[in-house]
Amino acid sequence: MVKTGAVIVAAGRSTRMGGVDKTFAPILGKPLVAHTLDRFESFSLVDQIVLVLAEDSLKRGRELIQEQGYRKVTHVCAGGERRQDSVKNGLGLLSGCDWVMVHDGARPCFDEAMLQRGLDAAAEFGSAIAGVPVKDTIKLVSTGQMVTETPDRSLLWAAQTPQIFRYTLLSEAHRDCTQDVTDDAAMIESLGHPVKMFLGAFQNIKVTTAEDLIIAEEFLKSASSHI
């Protein structure tokens, strides 16, 4: 039987939130990260969840798991210095998983259909990441902020999470890739493995600033009204 695990990464320092820990910022009566966990908990194809938090949030996180009654969350662990270190910590706590879904804890505005699209794409290619086509014209600039190139917008997508991989492949990437990266797909790419982009959603924002909390709340309200 194929098993799928999820690593929910919420170990950032919330430096752009004015000192507020975005992981536990209240939205619609519950912490932001709980909305993310709810969707993975209810998705039938996810068997196991590991939540990765900042060291000083571990107690609060474990209390949340108990209060909400999440049955699939098997571990709450501390993150590392870099995002990839946090993912690696969570990855090592998954047990017997064939596939792993890596997702930002501060990205609560997704649905089960997106998770299914990701698993379908990953099953075909071994690696798949959510994303959306960019809407703006993108400029490459020099260190002096001079435009050096205008790439073809039709070829540009903004990467999101979830990012889904064969467990053995992602483990290999975390073992062999030592350079700093901003997402797990970059590690897979560095090993020469193909990565499929599947359609995420423009609503699938990552809460980074206080303004993002307001936007995320509206998206979640809209989603709940259509259930």
Kinemage of the C-alpha trace (Angstrom):
@kinemage 1
@onewidth
@group {chain A} dominant
@subgroup {mainchain}
@vectorlist {calphas} color= white
{ca met a 1} P 0.000 0.000 0.000
{ca val a 2} L 1.387 3.388 -1.035
{ca lys a 3} L 1.853 5.806 1.862
{ca thr a 4} L 2.057 9.593 1.607
{ca gly a 5} L 3.487 11.846 4.297
{ca ala a 6} L 3.355 15.622 4.653
{ca val a 7} L 5.961 17.925 6.139
{ca ile a 8} L 4.391 21.235 7.153
{ca val a 9} L 7.120 23.838 7.552
{ca ala a 10} L 6.356 26.719 9.918
{ca ala a 11} L 9.706 27.407 11.551
{ca gly a 12} L 10.328 30.918 10.200
{ca arg a 13} L 11.038 33.941 12.345
{ca ser a 14} L 8.162 36.100 11.035
{ca thr a 15} L 10.546 39.035 10.623
{ca arg a 16} L 8.090 40.908 8.353
{ca met a 17} L 5.155 40.564 10.747
{ca gly a 18} L 6.188 43.231 13.250
{ca gly a 19} L 7.056 40.721 15.937
{ca val a 20} L 3.829 38.711 15.579
{ca asp a 21} L 4.303 34.949 15.123
{ca lys a 22} L 2.333 34.421 11.918
{ca thr a 23} L 2.113 30.671 12.522
{ca phe a 24} L -0.350 31.223 15.361
{ca ala a 25} L -1.927 34.471 14.180
{ca pro a 26} L -5.724 34.126 14.547
{ca ile a 27} L -7.843 33.781 11.415
{ca leu a 28} L -11.555 33.011 11.676
{ca gly a 29} L -11.208 31.865 15.259
{ca lys a 30} L -8.227 29.554 14.952
{ca pro a 31} L -4.451 29.851 14.396
{ca leu a 32} L -3.305 30.254 10.800
{ca val a 33} L -1.387 26.955 10.809
{ca ala a 34} L -4.521 25.103 11.951
{ca his a 35} L -6.247 25.978 8.663
{ca thr a 36} L -3.308 24.414 6.819
{ca leu a 37} L -3.310 21.322 9.029
{ca asp a 38} L -7.087 20.915 8.643
{ca arg a 39} L -6.757 20.364 4.913
{ca phe a 40} L -3.999 17.775 5.188
{ca glu a 41} L -5.791 16.015 8.042
{ca ser a 42} L -8.980 15.690 5.976
{ca phe a 43} L -7.258 14.620 2.731
{ca ser a 44} L -7.717 10.850 2.605
{ca leu a 45} L -4.509 10.178 0.653
{ca val a 46} L -2.267 11.701 3.355
{ca asp a 47} L -1.341 9.129 5.993
{ca gln a 48} L 1.076 11.005 8.229
{ca ile a 49} L 1.941 14.632 9.053
{ca val a 50} L 5.015 16.159 10.673
{ca leu a 51} L 4.763 19.780 11.805
{ca val a 52} L 8.038 21.714 11.938
{ca leu a 53} L 8.068 24.790 14.182
{ca ala a 54} L 10.487 27.285 15.675
{ca glu a 55} L 12.055 25.980 18.900
{ca asp a 56} L 10.147 28.405 21.106
{ca ser a 57} L 6.811 27.437 19.502
{ca leu a 58} L 7.015 23.679 20.119
{ca lys a 59} L 4.947 23.698 23.306
{ca arg a 60} L 2.257 25.814 21.720
{ca gly a 61} L 2.241 23.595 18.655
{ca arg a 62} L 1.822 20.388 20.641
{ca glu a 63} L -1.022 21.958 22.596
{ca leu a 64} L -2.709 22.895 19.304
{ca ile a 65} L -2.440 19.333 18.012
{ca gln a 66} L -4.070 18.022 21.173
{ca glu a 67} L -6.797 20.689 21.223
{ca gln a 68} L -7.758 20.149 17.576
{ca gly a 69} L -7.580 16.365 17.817
{ca tyr a 70} L -5.406 15.839 14.737
{ca arg a 71} L -4.917 12.086 14.345
{ca lys a 72} L -2.418 12.168 11.479
{ca val a 73} L 0.142 14.494 13.120
{ca thr a 74} L 2.706 12.060 14.486
{ca his a 75} L 5.488 14.505 15.362
{ca val a 76} L 6.030 18.182 16.139
{ca cys a 77} L 9.722 19.028 15.799
{ca ala a 78} L 12.041 22.024 15.792
{ca gly a 79} L 13.267 23.555 12.565
{ca gly a 80} L 16.848 24.271 11.579
{ca glu a 81} L 18.895 27.288 10.610
{ca arg a 82} L 17.701 27.267 6.994
{ca arg a 83} L 14.383 26.259 5.464
{ca gln a 84} L 15.984 23.190 3.898
{ca asp a 85} L 17.300 22.177 7.325
{ca ser a 86} L 13.761 22.412 8.694
{ca val a 87} L 12.418 20.221 5.899
{ca lys a 88} L 15.197 17.699 6.484
{ca asn a 89} L 14.327 17.516 10.188
{ca gly a 90} L 10.708 16.781 9.345
{ca leu a 91} L 11.574 14.364 6.567
{ca gly a 92} L 13.587 12.212 8.946
{ca leu a 93} L 10.545 11.705 11.177
{ca leu a 94} L 8.257 10.317 8.485
{ca ser a 95} L 7.860 6.566 8.710
{ca gly a 96} L 7.590 4.243 5.732
{ca cys a 97} L 6.356 6.870 3.265
{ca asp a 98} L 6.652 6.437 -0.505
{ca trp a 99} L 5.739 10.061 -1.240
{ca val a 100} L 6.209 13.297 0.673
{ca met a 101} L 4.323 16.561 0.318
{ca val a 102} L 6.246 19.614 1.562
{ca his a 103} L 4.061 22.617 2.327
{ca asp a 104} L 4.439 26.045 3.919
{ca gly a 105} L 2.496 26.246 7.166
{ca ala a 106} L 1.736 29.898 6.358
{ca arg a 107} L 0.002 28.974 3.095
{ca pro a 108} L -3.537 28.024 4.221
{ca cys a 109} L -5.635 28.950 1.152
{ca phe a 110} L -5.562 25.727 -0.851
{ca asp a 111} L -7.957 22.835 -1.284
{ca glu a 112} L -7.911 19.067 -1.609
{ca ala a 113} L -8.270 19.295 -5.390
{ca met a 114} L -4.863 21.000 -5.519
{ca leu a 115} L -3.314 18.226 -3.424
{ca gln a 116} L -4.810 15.661 -5.780
{ca arg a 117} L -3.457 17.486 -8.857
{ca gly a 118} L -0.035 17.447 -7.259
{ca leu a 119} L -0.088 13.744 -6.468
{ca asp a 120} L -1.247 12.939 -9.999
{ca ala a 121} L 1.594 14.981 -11.508
{ca ala a 122} L 4.177 13.551 -9.114
{ca ala a 123} L 3.074 9.982 -9.854
{ca glu a 124} L 3.910 10.573 -13.508
{ca phe a 125} L 7.183 12.475 -13.139
{ca gly a 126} L 8.516 11.705 -9.640
{ca ser a 127} L 8.540 15.376 -8.655
{ca ala a 128} L 5.853 18.036 -8.968
{ca ile a 129} L 5.390 21.546 -7.594
{ca ala a 130} L 2.445 23.919 -7.470
{ca gly a 131} L 2.710 27.230 -9.255
{ca val a 132} L 0.880 29.892 -11.223
{ca pro a 133} L 1.771 31.842 -14.380
{ca val a 134} L 3.123 35.293 -13.539
{ca lys a 135} L 0.807 38.182 -14.355
{ca asp a 136} L 3.401 40.959 -14.488
{ca thr a 137} L 6.246 41.587 -16.875
{ca ile a 138} L 9.428 40.468 -15.111
{ca lys a 139} L 12.718 42.345 -15.414
{ca leu a 140} L 16.149 40.988 -14.607
{ca val a 141} L 18.275 43.755 -13.092
{ca ser a 142} L 21.907 44.237 -12.195
{ca thr a 143} L 23.171 45.006 -8.693
{ca gly a 144} L 22.888 48.662 -9.689
{ca gln a 145} L 19.190 48.139 -10.491
{ca met a 146} L 19.695 48.506 -14.207
{ca val a 147} L 17.496 46.319 -16.423
{ca thr a 148} L 19.573 43.626 -18.105
{ca glu a 149} L 16.879 41.425 -19.629
{ca thr a 150} L 13.125 41.023 -20.064
{ca pro a 151} L 12.384 37.287 -20.149
{ca asp a 152} L 9.418 35.870 -22.034
{ca arg a 153} L 6.527 36.071 -19.536
{ca ser a 154} L 4.777 33.064 -21.075
{ca leu a 155} L 7.582 30.858 -19.759
{ca leu a 156} L 7.559 32.231 -16.195
{ca trp a 157} L 5.642 30.713 -13.287
{ca ala a 158} L 5.693 31.651 -9.612
{ca ala a 159} L 6.475 28.572 -7.522
{ca gln a 160} L 4.244 27.687 -4.579
{ca thr a 161} L 3.740 24.727 -2.307
{ca pro a 162} L 2.760 21.930 -1.978
{ca gln a 163} L 5.816 20.367 -3.568
{ca ile a 164} L 5.578 16.605 -3.905
{ca phe a 165} L 8.384 14.096 -4.354
{ca arg a 166} L 9.265 10.453 -4.092
{ca tyr a 167} L 10.515 10.093 -0.551
{ca thr a 168} L 13.771 8.422 -1.603
{ca leu a 169} L 14.481 11.145 -4.167
{ca leu a 170} L 13.941 14.012 -1.731
{ca ser a 171} L 16.039 12.244 0.905
{ca glu a 172} L 18.841 11.885 -1.640
{ca ala a 173} L 18.568 15.568 -2.529
{ca his a 174} L 18.801 16.643 1.102
{ca arg a 175} L 21.835 14.438 1.540
{ca asp a 176} L 23.720 15.538 -1.570
{ca cys a 177} L 22.720 19.186 -2.096
{ca thr a 178} L 24.630 21.487 0.241
{ca gln a 179} L 24.107 24.911 -1.354
{ca asp a 180} L 21.476 27.280 0.013
{ca val a 181} L 18.146 26.982 -1.806
{ca thr a 182} L 14.737 28.595 -1.372
{ca asp a 183} L 12.660 25.509 -2.117
{ca asp a 184} L 12.998 21.745 -2.326
{ca ala a 185} L 12.471 21.685 -6.076
{ca ala a 186} L 15.773 23.542 -6.537
{ca met a 187} L 17.532 20.709 -4.720
{ca ile a 188} L 15.921 18.126 -6.998
{ca glu a 189} L 16.855 20.212 -10.044
{ca ser a 190} L 20.476 20.401 -8.856
{ca leu a 191} L 20.656 16.602 -9.087
{ca gly a 192} L 19.474 16.707 -12.702
{ca his a 193} L 16.008 15.279 -12.028
{ca pro a 194} L 12.958 16.649 -13.880
{ca val a 195} L 10.336 18.625 -11.946
{ca lys a 196} L 6.770 19.010 -13.226
{ca met a 197} L 4.887 22.243 -12.543
{ca phe a 198} L 1.174 21.794 -11.854
{ca leu a 199} L -1.434 24.508 -11.452
{ca gly a 200} L -1.728 25.862 -7.923
{ca ala a 201} L -3.977 28.876 -7.343
{ca phe a 202} L -3.596 32.642 -7.183
{ca gln a 203} L -5.392 32.480 -3.812
{ca asn a 204} L -2.691 30.102 -2.524
{ca ile a 205} L -0.691 32.961 -1.004
{ca lys a 206} L 2.024 32.661 1.614
{ca val a 207} L 1.258 34.880 4.603
{ca thr a 208} L 4.352 37.024 5.049
{ca thr a 209} L 3.063 40.435 6.167
{ca ala a 210} L 0.203 41.701 8.319
{ca glu a 211} L -1.632 42.694 5.122
{ca asp a 212} L -1.427 39.107 3.900
{ca leu a 213} L -3.376 37.978 6.970
{ca ile a 214} L -6.301 40.166 5.907
{ca ile a 215} L -6.206 38.786 2.357
{ca ala a 216} L -5.932 35.181 3.548
{ca glu a 217} L -8.903 35.655 5.848
{ca glu a 218} L -11.052 36.842 2.941
{ca phe a 219} L -9.981 33.886 0.787
{ca leu a 220} L -10.784 31.432 3.607
{ca lys a 221} L -14.168 33.068 4.204
{ca ser a 222} L -14.992 32.761 0.523
{ca ala a 223} L -13.898 29.119 0.438
{ca ser a 224} L -15.992 28.207 3.501
{ca ser a 225} L -19.065 29.855 2.009
{ca his a 226} L -18.850 27.530 -0.997
{ca ile a 227} L -18.594 24.317 1.000
